[in-house]
């Protein structure tokens, strides 16, 4: 685990999300999620939090056979923000009730309960950014949190093919893409192999075939498709076709 308290961060990110949308028009379009309104965004985030909370309380040891959850969704979209706040409260109770280092099934690399807390955090954070941008606000992301989000994304992406099938195309004959943070420590080398791809934690010195340099927040938003690669301040070097291939097939 990182020194970050993911559970506390879930609560803080949800509170910021709720504060942004509480008085907003639920029908407002969300550019970061084409076809969605703010109501859709809040409903999705609250549903995910409740679903993960159920999984945590059950401490499942194998893939769930059903995703049926009593969402208790309000009839009026205007009541969704309070409903989202309630979801975070339920999640916090689940975090406190059990050992988050306990073994548990997860779809990603970390087969422990803590996986779901970290995953909930970045699901919430990215959609909080979506909401604020839809409202014309300039989102702020804590740099340490953003760096942790980059690591979480790249660590788990190789396991995401069952819901992100395009990632199966991220194969090559030993090609590398480096994501380098410019506002602090953080360097992630992804190696594409004939049989798949993943982070190469051992190789920190080899010059990559392609490199993306940006702040931690910019890297995070690029990985989630919320920031264009030609944004001012983002530096791309090396094999541009390889970078285009990566971003075309790494949607999460």
N, C-alpha and C positions, 0 to 999 in steps of 0.2 A: 504493500500500500504506500501511497504518498503521504506526506505530512498533512495534507488537506483533510478536513473533516467533511466528507461528502454529504453526510446527513444534514449537518448544519447548513451547508451550501444549498441543498435542495430547498430547505425552508426559506432561505434568503432569496433565492431566485424566484420561487413561487410568489413570495410577497411582492417582489418587484413587478412580476407579471400581473398579479391581481391589481396592484396600484395603477398600472398603466391602463388597464382595460375596464376598470370599475365603472367609469362614467362614459365610456366610449360607445359608439354605435355598433351593435353586434353585427350589423349587415355590412360593415366596412370591409372591402376586399383586402386580402393579404398578399402583396406581391411576392413574398418569399415562398408562398405555397399557392401556386396558381390554381384558381377555381375555388379557393377557400375564402370564407369570411372570418372575421374575428370570432364569431360564435363557433364556427367549425374548429378553429385553432384552439380555443379554450376547452371545448368539448373533447377534442382529441387528447390534449395534455392531461386533463383530469381523468380521462378514461385510462390512459397509460399508467398514471400514478396509482389508480385503484387496482388495476390489473397486476402491476408489480407488487403492490402491497399484499394482495391475496397470495401470490407466489411465495413471498417472504414468510408469511404466516404459516403456510403449509409446508415450507422447507422441502419442496418437491425434489425427488432424486432421479427423475426421468422426465422427458418432454411431456408437457401437459396435453391431455387428450381433448380438452375443451377450453375455450376462452370466455365462457359464460360468467359474467360478473354482474352482481346487482349494483348498477351504477347510481341508482337513485337520482337520475338526471332531472333537474327542474323542468317544468313545462315552458317557462319563459326564458329565452336567451339572456334577458337582463339579469337573471339570477345566477348565470353561469359563473361569474367571478367568485361569488361567495362559495359556490359549490367546489370550485378549484381550490380555494383556500382550505376548505374542509378536507379535501383529498390529501393535501400536504400534511394536515394535522394527523390524519389516519396513518400516513406513511411514517411520520416521526414516531408515533406510538409503536409501530411495527419495528422500527430501527432499534428502539429502546428495549423492546421485549425479549430480543434474542441475541445470540452471539453471531455477529456479522462475519466472523471468520470461520463459521461452521461450514462444512462441506454441503454443497447444494448444486443441483443441476442448473446450468446456464448455457445459453447458446454460444457464448464467447469463450475466450481463453481461460478466464478465471472461474473455476468451478467452486465458488464459495458464495455465500449469501451477499457478501459485499459487492459482487458484480452488479446486482440489481440496483443497489443504492447509487453507485457510480453511473450506471446507464440512465437511471431516472434523472440524475442531476443534469446530464448533458442534453437529454431530450427536453428537459424543462428550460435550460439555458438558451438553447438555440431557438425554441419557440417564443421565449420571452423577447429575444432579439427580433424575431419576425413581427411580434405584436408592436413593439416600439417603433420599428421602421414603418409599419403600416400607418401608424399615428403621426408620422413625420418627426419622430424623435431620433436623436443620435445615441444609439446604445453604447454603453460602456461595459467592458468585460475585464475582470481582474486578470492581469497577465499570467499569474501563477495558475489560476483556474483554467485559463485558455490553453496553456501549455499542457496541463493534465488532460484537457479535452482532446488535444491533438494526439497525445499518447494513447488515450482510450480508444479513439477512432481507429488509428492505424494498427493497434494491437488486435482489435476485434474484427476488422474488416475481412480478413481471410476466412472467417467463419460465417459470413453473412450471406453466402450464395443462395440459401434457401428462401430468402426474401429479397435479395438483391442479385438476381441471376446474372446480370451483366458482369459482375466481378469474376465470374469464371473465365472471362476473356483476358484477365490480367496475368498473362503468361508470356514469357520470352526466354531467349537463350542467355540467361545470366546478365540481365540488364538492371541498372540501379537508378532509383530516384531518391534524391535527398531533400528533406524538408528541414530548412535551417532557420532557427529563430533569431531575429536581429535585436530583440529587446531584452536579452537575458540568455541564460543557459538553456539549450534545447536543440537537439539534432537527431533526426530520425532518418535512417537509411532503409528504404524498402527495396528488396531484391526480388525481381521477377524471374522465375525459373520455368522450365518446361512443364512442371507439374503443379505450378501455383505461384504464390507470392507470400511475402511476410516481412516483418521487421528483421533486420540483421543487427543484433545487438553487439556482436563481436567486432564487426568491421566499422571502425570509426574514422579511419584515416584515408581510405581509398577515395580517389576522386570519382564522384558519381557520373553516370552518363547524362543525367539531367538534374538540375537543382532549382528548388523554389526557396527564395529567401524573403522573409516578411516577418512582421511582428507575430507574436503568438496568437493574438486575436484574429489577425488577418489570415493566418494559416488555418485556424479553426473554421472560420467562415468560408474559406475557399474549399476546404475538404467537404463541407456540408452543402456546397453549391450556392452559398449566399453571397459570394463575393467573386467578381470577375478577375481573371488572372491578369488582365491588363490594367488593373487598378494602380494608380500612382503610388509609388513606394514599394511595390512588389517587384522583385527581381527574378527573372527567369533566365536560366543559362543552360547550355548544353543542347541535347537532342530535343528539339521542339516537337517532333512527331511522337516521341515517347511520352512527353508531357500531355499532348493532346489525347493520346491513347489512354493514359492513366485517368484523366479527368472525365473522359467519355464513358468509362466503364467502372468508376468507383462511387457512383451514386449510392447513398445510404438510405 
